[in-house]
Each structure stands twice: as C-alpha cells, then as structure tokens.
Amino acid sequence: MRPVGSKYLLEEPLGRGATGTVWRARQRETAGAEAAV
C-alpha cells in the first residue's frame, strides 16, 4: 500500500484513462473504509 496525503492508502489501480488512474484505496481514519481515488 502507498500513502496519499494523510487520508488514504492506495491498494491497487482500478482503471486507467486519458487523464488519469482510479485507485482502490482505504481511508486511514475511518477504520479502513474503502474508497475510489
């Protein structure tokens, strides 16, 4: 896992497009709730 700022830990890429990548992430402060970043 890779930290992003102080809020998210990136787990794996979900998709890629012309302008960026969407990652599956876990929120650090909400007991590991999943998020897409």
mmCIF file as Biopython writes it, N, C-alpha, C and O atoms, coordinates in Angstrom:
data_model
#
loop_
_atom_site.group_PDB
_atom_site.id
_atom_site.type_symbol
_atom_site.label_atom_id
_atom_site.label_alt_id
_atom_site.label_comp_id
_atom_site.label_asym_id
_atom_site.label_entity_id
_atom_site.label_seq_id
_atom_site.pdbx_PDB_ins_code
_atom_site.Cartn_x
_atom_site.Cartn_y
_atom_site.Cartn_z
_atom_site.occupancy
_atom_site.B_iso_or_equiv
_atom_site.auth_seq_id
_atom_site.auth_asym_id
_atom_site.pdbx_PDB_model_num
ATOM 1   N N  . MET A ? 1  ? 0.829   -1.186 0.000   1.0 0.0 1  A 1 
ATOM 2   C CA . MET A ? 1  ? 0.000   0.000  0.000   1.0 0.0 1  A 1 
ATOM 3   C C  . MET A ? 1  ? 0.869   1.244  0.000   1.0 0.0 1  A 1 
ATOM 4   O O  . MET A ? 1  ? 1.974   1.252  0.543   1.0 0.0 1  A 1 
ATOM 5   N N  . ARG A ? 2  ? 0.356   2.280  -0.612  1.0 0.0 2  A 1 
ATOM 6   C CA . ARG A ? 2  ? 1.096   3.527  -0.769  1.0 0.0 2  A 1 
ATOM 7   C C  . ARG A ? 2  ? 0.268   4.678  -0.197  1.0 0.0 2  A 1 
ATOM 8   O O  . ARG A ? 2  ? -0.885  4.849  -0.593  1.0 0.0 2  A 1 
ATOM 9   N N  . PRO A ? 3  ? 0.825   5.474  0.727   1.0 0.0 3  A 1 
ATOM 10  C CA . PRO A ? 3  ? 0.057   6.577  1.304   1.0 0.0 3  A 1 
ATOM 11  C C  . PRO A ? 3  ? -0.160  7.715  0.316   1.0 0.0 3  A 1 
ATOM 12  O O  . PRO A ? 3  ? 0.715   8.024  -0.493  1.0 0.0 3  A 1 
ATOM 13  N N  . VAL A ? 4  ? -1.340  8.337  0.391   1.0 0.0 4  A 1 
ATOM 14  C CA . VAL A ? 4  ? -1.660  9.532  -0.394  1.0 0.0 4  A 1 
ATOM 15  C C  . VAL A ? 4  ? -2.094  10.588 0.608   1.0 0.0 4  A 1 
ATOM 16  O O  . VAL A ? 4  ? -3.166  10.485 1.204   1.0 0.0 4  A 1 
ATOM 17  N N  . GLY A ? 5  ? -1.263  11.598 0.790   1.0 0.0 5  A 1 
ATOM 18  C CA . GLY A ? 5  ? -1.564  12.596 1.816   1.0 0.0 5  A 1 
ATOM 19  C C  . GLY A ? 5  ? -1.665  11.911 3.162   1.0 0.0 5  A 1 
ATOM 20  O O  . GLY A ? 5  ? -0.937  10.955 3.429   1.0 0.0 5  A 1 
ATOM 21  N N  . SER A ? 6  ? -2.549  12.383 4.004   1.0 0.0 6  A 1 
ATOM 22  C CA . SER A ? 6  ? -2.709  11.759 5.315   1.0 0.0 6  A 1 
ATOM 23  C C  . SER A ? 6  ? -4.022  11.003 5.425   1.0 0.0 6  A 1 
ATOM 24  O O  . SER A ? 6  ? -4.338  10.478 6.493   1.0 0.0 6  A 1 
ATOM 25  N N  . LYS A ? 7  ? -4.798  10.935 4.338   1.0 0.0 7  A 1 
ATOM 26  C CA . LYS A ? 7  ? -6.141  10.364 4.419   1.0 0.0 7  A 1 
ATOM 27  C C  . LYS A ? 7  ? -6.280  8.963  3.824   1.0 0.0 7  A 1 
ATOM 28  O O  . LYS A ? 7  ? -7.049  8.159  4.351   1.0 0.0 7  A 1 
ATOM 29  N N  . TYR A ? 8  ? -5.563  8.645  2.746   1.0 0.0 8  A 1 
ATOM 30  C CA . TYR A ? 8  ? -5.783  7.390  2.028   1.0 0.0 8  A 1 
ATOM 31  C C  . TYR A ? 8  ? -4.521  6.554  1.892   1.0 0.0 8  A 1 
ATOM 32  O O  . TYR A ? 8  ? -3.407  7.077  1.864   1.0 0.0 8  A 1 
ATOM 33  N N  . LEU A ? 9  ? -4.722  5.240  1.808   1.0 0.0 9  A 1 
ATOM 34  C CA . LEU A ? 9  ? -3.673  4.293  1.436   1.0 0.0 9  A 1 
ATOM 35  C C  . LEU A ? 9  ? -4.118  3.626  0.140   1.0 0.0 9  A 1 
ATOM 36  O O  . LEU A ? 9  ? -5.167  2.982  0.111   1.0 0.0 9  A 1 
ATOM 37  N N  . LEU A ? 10 ? -3.342  3.770  -0.931  1.0 0.0 10 A 1 
ATOM 38  C CA . LEU A ? 10 ? -3.696  3.171  -2.215  1.0 0.0 10 A 1 
ATOM 39  C C  . LEU A ? 10 ? -3.411  1.681  -2.187  1.0 0.0 10 A 1 
ATOM 40  O O  . LEU A ? 10 ? -2.357  1.254  -1.714  1.0 0.0 10 A 1 
ATOM 41  N N  . GLU A ? 11 ? -4.356  0.882  -2.697  1.0 0.0 11 A 1 
ATOM 42  C CA . GLU A ? 11 ? -4.191  -0.568 -2.735  1.0 0.0 11 A 1 
ATOM 43  C C  . GLU A ? 11 ? -3.859  -1.077 -4.132  1.0 0.0 11 A 1 
ATOM 44  O O  . GLU A ? 11 ? -2.860  -1.772 -4.315  1.0 0.0 11 A 1 
ATOM 45  N N  . GLU A ? 12 ? -4.688  -0.736 -5.122  1.0 0.0 12 A 1 
ATOM 46  C CA . GLU A ? 12 ? -4.455  -1.216 -6.484  1.0 0.0 12 A 1 
ATOM 47  C C  . GLU A ? 12 ? -5.184  -0.326 -7.477  1.0 0.0 12 A 1 
ATOM 48  O O  . GLU A ? 12 ? -6.204  0.274  -7.137  1.0 0.0 12 A 1 
ATOM 49  N N  . PRO A ? 13 ? -4.674  -0.233 -8.699  1.0 0.0 13 A 1 
ATOM 50  C CA . PRO A ? 13 ? -5.375  0.552  -9.712  1.0 0.0 13 A 1 
ATOM 51  C C  . PRO A ? 13 ? -6.637  -0.177 -10.173 1.0 0.0 13 A 1 
ATOM 52  O O  . PRO A ? 13 ? -6.625  -1.394 -10.361 1.0 0.0 13 A 1 
ATOM 53  N N  . LEU A ? 14 ? -7.728  0.576  -10.355 1.0 0.0 14 A 1 
ATOM 54  C CA . LEU A ? 14 ? -8.984  0.006  -10.840 1.0 0.0 14 A 1 
ATOM 55  C C  . LEU A ? 14 ? -9.175  0.244  -12.332 1.0 0.0 14 A 1 
ATOM 56  O O  . LEU A ? 14 ? -9.790  -0.569 -13.022 1.0 0.0 14 A 1 
ATOM 57  N N  . GLY A ? 15 ? -8.648  1.355  -12.828 1.0 0.0 15 A 1 
ATOM 58  C CA . GLY A ? 15 ? -8.793  1.669  -14.242 1.0 0.0 15 A 1 
ATOM 59  C C  . GLY A ? 15 ? -7.909  2.835  -14.635 1.0 0.0 15 A 1 
ATOM 60  O O  . GLY A ? 15 ? -7.497  3.636  -13.796 1.0 0.0 15 A 1 
ATOM 61  N N  . ARG A ? 16 ? -7.622  2.915  -15.937 1.0 0.0 16 A 1 
ATOM 62  C CA . ARG A ? 16 ? -6.786  3.998  -16.457 1.0 0.0 16 A 1 
ATOM 63  C C  . ARG A ? 16 ? -7.478  4.612  -17.650 1.0 0.0 16 A 1 
ATOM 64  O O  . ARG A ? 16 ? -8.171  3.934  -18.408 1.0 0.0 16 A 1 
ATOM 65  N N  . GLY A ? 17 ? -7.279  5.913  -17.805 1.0 0.0 17 A 1 
ATOM 66  C CA . GLY A ? 17 ? -7.845  6.623  -18.943 1.0 0.0 17 A 1 
ATOM 67  C C  . GLY A ? 17 ? -6.877  7.673  -19.441 1.0 0.0 17 A 1 
ATOM 68  O O  . GLY A ? 17 ? -5.715  7.705  -19.034 1.0 0.0 17 A 1 
ATOM 69  N N  . ALA A ? 18 ? -7.355  8.526  -20.316 1.0 0.0 18 A 1 
ATOM 70  C CA . ALA A ? 18 ? -6.503  9.545  -20.928 1.0 0.0 18 A 1 
ATOM 71  C C  . ALA A ? 18 ? -6.009  10.583 -19.931 1.0 0.0 18 A 1 
ATOM 72  O O  . ALA A ? 18 ? -4.937  11.158 -20.116 1.0 0.0 18 A 1 
ATOM 73  N N  . THR A ? 19 ? -6.778  10.827 -18.876 1.0 0.0 19 A 1 
ATOM 74  C CA . THR A ? 19 ? -6.394  11.898 -17.948 1.0 0.0 19 A 1 
ATOM 75  C C  . THR A ? 19 ? -5.971  11.415 -16.568 1.0 0.0 19 A 1 
ATOM 76  O O  . THR A ? 19 ? -5.646  12.240 -15.714 1.0 0.0 19 A 1 
ATOM 77  N N  . GLY A ? 20 ? -5.964  10.111 -16.319 1.0 0.0 20 A 1 
ATOM 78  C CA . GLY A ? 20 ? -5.514  9.669  -15.001 1.0 0.0 20 A 1 
ATOM 79  C C  . GLY A ? 20 ? -5.842  8.217  -14.709 1.0 0.0 20 A 1 
ATOM 80  O O  . GLY A ? 20 ? -6.270  7.468  -15.587 1.0 0.0 20 A 1 
ATOM 81  N N  . THR A ? 21 ? -5.633  7.834  -13.450 1.0 0.0 21 A 1 
ATOM 82  C CA . THR A ? 21 ? -5.858  6.481  -12.964 1.0 0.0 21 A 1 
ATOM 83  C C  . THR A ? 21 ? -6.759  6.537  -11.745 1.0 0.0 21 A 1 
ATOM 84  O O  . THR A ? 21 ? -6.607  7.414  -10.894 1.0 0.0 21 A 1 
ATOM 85  N N  . VAL A ? 22 ? -7.706  5.593  -11.656 1.0 0.0 22 A 1 
ATOM 86  C CA . VAL A ? 22 ? -8.568  5.467  -10.477 1.0 0.0 22 A 1 
ATOM 87  C C  . VAL A ? 22 ? -8.032  4.309  -9.652  1.0 0.0 22 A 1 
ATOM 88  O O  . VAL A ? 22 ? -7.783  3.221  -10.171 1.0 0.0 22 A 1 
ATOM 89  N N  . TRP A ? 23 ? -7.855  4.561  -8.349  1.0 0.0 23 A 1 
ATOM 90  C CA . TRP A ? 23 ? -7.283  3.566  -7.439  1.0 0.0 23 A 1 
ATOM 91  C C  . TRP A ? 23 ? -8.293  3.124  -6.392  1.0 0.0 23 A 1 
ATOM 92  O O  . TRP A ? 23 ? -9.128  3.912  -5.946  1.0 0.0 23 A 1 
ATOM 93  N N  . ARG A ? 24 ? -8.208  1.840  -5.999  1.0 0.0 24 A 1 
ATOM 94  C CA . ARG A ? 24 ? -8.913  1.371  -4.806  1.0 0.0 24 A 1 
ATOM 95  C C  . ARG A ? 24 ? -8.055  1.804  -3.629  1.0 0.0 24 A 1 
ATOM 96  O O  . ARG A ? 24 ? -6.843  1.587  -3.621  1.0 0.0 24 A 1 
ATOM 97  N N  . ALA A ? 25 ? -8.684  2.412  -2.643  1.0 0.0 25 A 1 
ATOM 98  C CA . ALA A ? 25 ? -7.938  2.939  -1.503  1.0 0.0 25 A 1 
ATOM 99  C C  . ALA A ? 25 ? -8.674  2.626  -0.208  1.0 0.0 25 A 1 
ATOM 100 O O  . ALA A ? 25 ? -9.849  2.257  -0.221  1.0 0.0 25 A 1 
ATOM 101 N N  . ARG A ? 26 ? -7.984  2.773  0.888   1.0 0.0 26 A 1 
ATOM 102 C CA . ARG A ? 26 ? -8.568  2.643  2.228   1.0 0.0 26 A 1 
ATOM 103 C C  . ARG A ? 26 ? -8.380  3.959  2.955   1.0 0.0 26 A 1 
ATOM 104 O O  . ARG A ? 26 ? -7.304  4.555  2.910   1.0 0.0 26 A 1 
ATOM 105 N N  . GLN A ? 27 ? -9.428  4.411  3.625   1.0 0.0 27 A 1 
ATOM 106 C CA . GLN A ? 27 ? -9.326  5.623  4.426   1.0 0.0 27 A 1 
ATOM 107 C C  . GLN A ? 27 ? -8.659  5.271  5.747   1.0 0.0 27 A 1 
ATOM 108 O O  . GLN A ? 27 ? -9.024  4.290  6.395   1.0 0.0 27 A 1 
ATOM 109 N N  . ARG A ? 28 ? -7.693  6.067  6.135   1.0 0.0 28 A 1 
ATOM 110 C CA . ARG A ? 28 ? -6.952  5.785  7.369   1.0 0.0 28 A 1 
ATOM 111 C C  . ARG A ? 28 ? -7.785  6.014  8.619   1.0 0.0 28 A 1 
ATOM 112 O O  . ARG A ? 28 ? -7.722  5.216  9.554   1.0 0.0 28 A 1 
ATOM 113 N N  . GLU A ? 29 ? -8.572  7.100  8.654   1.0 0.0 29 A 1 
ATOM 114 C CA . GLU A ? 29 ? -9.230  7.476  9.905   1.0 0.0 29 A 1 
ATOM 115 C C  . GLU A ? 29 ? -10.614 6.881  10.103  1.0 0.0 29 A 1 
ATOM 116 O O  . GLU A ? 29 ? -11.213 7.105  11.155  1.0 0.0 29 A 1 
ATOM 117 N N  . THR A ? 30 ? -11.156 6.130  9.139   1.0 0.0 30 A 1 
ATOM 118 C CA . THR A ? 30 ? -12.495 5.556  9.308   1.0 0.0 30 A 1 
ATOM 119 C C  . THR A ? 30 ? -12.442 4.033  9.329   1.0 0.0 30 A 1 
ATOM 120 O O  . THR A ? 30 ? -13.232 3.366  8.661   1.0 0.0 30 A 1 
ATOM 121 N N  . ALA A ? 31 ? -11.541 3.510  10.073  1.0 0.0 31 A 1 
ATOM 122 C CA . ALA A ? 31 ? -11.394 2.060  10.257  1.0 0.0 31 A 1 
ATOM 123 C C  . ALA A ? 31 ? -11.274 1.304  8.939   1.0 0.0 31 A 1 
ATOM 124 O O  . ALA A ? 31 ? -11.799 0.199  8.798   1.0 0.0 31 A 1 
ATOM 125 N N  . GLY A ? 32 ? -10.584 1.901  7.980   1.0 0.0 32 A 1 
ATOM 126 C CA . GLY A ? 32 ? -10.299 1.208  6.735   1.0 0.0 32 A 1 
ATOM 127 C C  . GLY A ? 32 ? -11.427 1.157  5.728   1.0 0.0 32 A 1 
ATOM 128 O O  . GLY A ? 32 ? -11.463 0.242  4.905   1.0 0.0 32 A 1 
ATOM 129 N N  . ALA A ? 33 ? -12.356 2.109  5.762   1.0 0.0 33 A 1 
ATOM 130 C CA . ALA A ? 33 ? -13.438 2.126  4.775   1.0 0.0 33 A 1 
ATOM 131 C C  . ALA A ? 33 ? -12.851 2.228  3.370   1.0 0.0 33 A 1 
ATOM 132 O O  . ALA A ? 33 ? -11.884 2.957  3.147   1.0 0.0 33 A 1 
ATOM 133 N N  . GLU A ? 34 ? -13.446 1.489  2.415   1.0 0.0 34 A 1 
ATOM 134 C CA . GLU A ? 34 ? -12.964 1.527  1.035   1.0 0.0 34 A 1 
ATOM 135 C C  . GLU A ? 34 ? -13.400 2.811  0.344   1.0 0.0 34 A 1 
ATOM 136 O O  . GLU A ? 34 ? -14.451 3.375  0.647   1.0 0.0 34 A 1 
ATOM 137 N N  . ALA A ? 35 ? -12.568 3.259  -0.594  1.0 0.0 35 A 1 
ATOM 138 C CA . ALA A ? 35 ? -12.871 4.452  -1.383  1.0 0.0 35 A 1 
ATOM 139 C C  . ALA A ? 35 ? -12.224 4.301  -2.749  1.0 0.0 35 A 1 
ATOM 140 O O  . ALA A ? 35 ? -11.282 3.526  -2.916  1.0 0.0 35 A 1 
ATOM 141 N N  . ALA A ? 36 ? -12.732 5.045  -3.726  1.0 0.0 36 A 1 
ATOM 142 C CA . ALA A ? 36 ? -12.100 5.134  -5.043  1.0 0.0 36 A 1 
ATOM 143 C C  . ALA A ? 36 ? -11.487 6.521  -5.147  1.0 0.0 36 A 1 
ATOM 144 O O  . ALA A ? 36 ? -12.168 7.525  -4.933  1.0 0.0 36 A 1 
ATOM 145 N N  . VAL A ? 37 ? -10.201 6.577  -5.475  1.0 0.0 37 A 1 
ATOM 146 C CA . VAL A ? 37 ? -9.482  7.855  -5.544  1.0 0.0 37 A 1 
ATOM 147 C C  . VAL A ? 37 ? -8.910  8.008  -6.932  1.0 0.0 37 A 1 
ATOM 148 O O  . VAL A ? 37 ? -8.260  9.012  -7.224  1.0 0.0 37 A 1 
#
